[in-house]
């Protein structure tokens, strides 16, 4: 018997159809979950680039303005402040941030700077940004002031 274009026995889904859909969903989830987990890695790389851009900007300001220019890092607030600019660079709050610089540039144990000079040189140092086992190291060469991002294995 046909009612409205359908046979009465054709209502619902068979067990085989339901099982097939379930298998497809499990496969999709297993393929997508590593991609979703790695989205944090993009945030980490973006934060490393933000730090590198701030350092390069400080170097350019020092050279073009012919004056010493400090770039100040606040480890607790996750902010980077360029002297003379009203708005600091803001890093994600859950980011692990470490700064290695010369003793003269330490204001407190949580606030320090890397200073650039008019000839392009700097006090040098390293900024490490990370999340868990993944990290990026941003090195500042003291002689040339050049900024380089390293991604160690991990």
C-alpha positions as CSV (number, residue, x, y, z in Angstrom):
1,X,0.0,0.0,0.0
2,X,1.2,3.4,-0.8
3,X,0.2,6.4,1.3
4,X,1.3,9.9,0.0
5,X,3.9,8.4,-2.3
6,X,5.5,6.2,0.4
7,X,5.0,2.6,1.2
8,X,3.9,1.9,4.8
9,X,6.9,-0.3,5.5
10,X,9.5,2.5,4.5
11,X,9.3,4.6,7.7
12,X,12.5,5.4,9.6
13,X,16.1,4.2,9.0
14,X,17.5,0.7,8.9
15,X,20.1,-0.4,11.5
16,X,22.7,-0.5,8.7
17,X,22.1,3.1,7.7
18,X,22.3,4.3,11.4
19,X,25.6,2.3,11.8
20,X,27.0,3.8,8.6
21,X,26.2,7.4,9.8
22,X,27.7,6.7,13.2
23,X,31.0,5.4,11.6
24,X,31.2,8.5,9.4
25,X,30.8,10.7,12.4
26,X,33.4,8.9,14.4
27,X,35.9,9.2,11.5
28,X,35.1,12.9,11.0
29,X,35.7,13.5,14.7
30,X,39.0,11.6,14.8
31,X,40.3,13.6,11.8
32,X,39.1,16.9,13.1
33,X,40.1,16.7,16.7
34,X,43.9,17.1,16.0
35,X,43.2,20.1,13.8
36,X,41.1,21.7,16.6
37,X,43.8,21.0,19.2
38,X,46.5,22.7,17.0
39,X,44.6,26.0,16.7
40,X,46.4,27.0,19.9
41,X,49.7,26.6,18.0
42,X,48.5,29.4,15.6
43,X,47.9,31.7,18.5
44,X,51.4,30.9,19.8
45,X,53.0,31.6,16.5
46,X,51.0,34.8,16.2
47,X,52.2,35.9,19.7
48,X,55.8,35.2,18.7
49,X,55.3,37.4,15.6
50,X,53.8,40.1,17.7
51,X,56.8,40.2,20.0
52,X,59.2,40.2,17.0
53,X,57.2,43.1,15.4
54,X,57.4,45.1,18.6
55,X,61.2,44.5,18.9
56,X,61.7,45.5,15.2
57,X,59.6,48.6,15.6
58,X,61.6,49.7,18.7
59,X,64.8,49.2,16.7
60,X,63.4,51.3,13.8
61,X,62.3,54.0,16.2
62,X,65.7,54.2,17.7
63,X,67.4,54.4,14.3
64,X,65.0,56.9,12.7
65,X,64.7,59.0,15.9
66,X,68.4,58.9,16.6
67,X,67.7,58.1,20.3
68,X,67.8,55.2,22.7
69,X,64.5,53.4,22.7
70,X,63.5,50.8,25.3
71,X,60.9,48.2,24.8
72,X,59.4,47.3,28.2
73,X,58.0,43.9,29.0
74,X,55.5,43.4,31.9
75,X,55.5,39.7,32.5
76,X,52.5,39.7,34.8
77,X,50.2,41.8,32.5
78,X,51.6,40.2,29.3
79,X,52.1,43.6,27.8
80,X,54.9,45.1,25.8
81,X,55.3,48.9,25.8
82,X,57.2,51.0,23.3
83,X,58.4,54.3,24.8
84,X,56.4,57.2,23.5
85,X,53.4,55.1,22.3
86,X,50.2,55.2,24.3
87,X,48.9,51.7,23.6
88,X,50.9,48.6,24.6
89,X,51.0,45.4,22.7
90,X,48.8,42.9,24.5
91,X,49.7,39.2,24.5
92,X,47.2,36.4,25.5
93,X,46.8,35.9,29.3
94,X,47.5,32.2,29.3
95,X,50.8,32.6,27.4
96,X,54.1,31.6,29.2
97,X,56.4,34.6,28.8
98,X,60.1,34.8,29.8
99,X,62.6,37.6,29.2
100,X,66.3,37.4,29.3
101,X,68.1,40.8,29.2
102,X,70.9,42.6,30.9
103,X,70.8,43.5,34.6
104,X,70.6,47.2,34.0
105,X,67.3,46.9,32.2
106,X,65.5,45.1,35.1
107,X,63.1,47.4,36.8
108,X,61.6,44.6,39.0
109,X,61.6,40.9,38.7
110,X,58.5,41.1,36.5
111,X,59.3,44.3,34.5
112,X,62.3,44.6,32.2
113,X,63.3,46.0,28.9
114,X,65.4,45.5,25.8
115,X,67.0,48.8,24.7
116,X,67.9,49.8,21.2
117,X,70.5,52.4,20.3
118,X,70.6,54.9,17.4
119,X,73.2,52.8,15.5
120,X,70.8,49.8,15.5
121,X,72.6,47.9,18.2
122,X,70.8,46.8,21.4
123,X,71.3,45.5,24.9
124,X,70.4,42.1,23.4
125,X,68.3,39.4,24.9
126,X,65.8,36.6,24.4
127,X,62.1,36.5,24.7
128,X,60.5,33.1,25.1
129,X,56.7,32.6,24.4
130,X,55.2,29.3,25.0
131,X,52.2,27.1,25.9
132,X,52.9,23.8,27.5
133,X,55.7,22.0,25.6
134,X,55.6,24.3,22.5
135,X,57.6,27.5,22.5
136,X,59.2,30.1,20.3
137,X,62.4,32.0,21.2
138,X,62.8,35.5,19.8
139,X,66.5,36.5,19.9
140,X,67.8,40.0,19.7
141,X,71.5,40.3,18.7
142,X,73.3,42.8,20.8
143,X,75.7,43.9,18.1
144,X,73.3,44.4,15.2
145,X,69.9,44.6,17.0
146,X,68.5,42.1,14.5
147,X,65.5,40.1,15.6
148,X,65.1,36.4,14.8
149,X,62.4,33.9,15.7
150,X,63.5,30.4,16.5
151,X,61.1,27.4,17.0
152,X,62.9,24.8,19.0
153,X,61.8,21.2,18.6
154,X,59.0,20.4,21.1
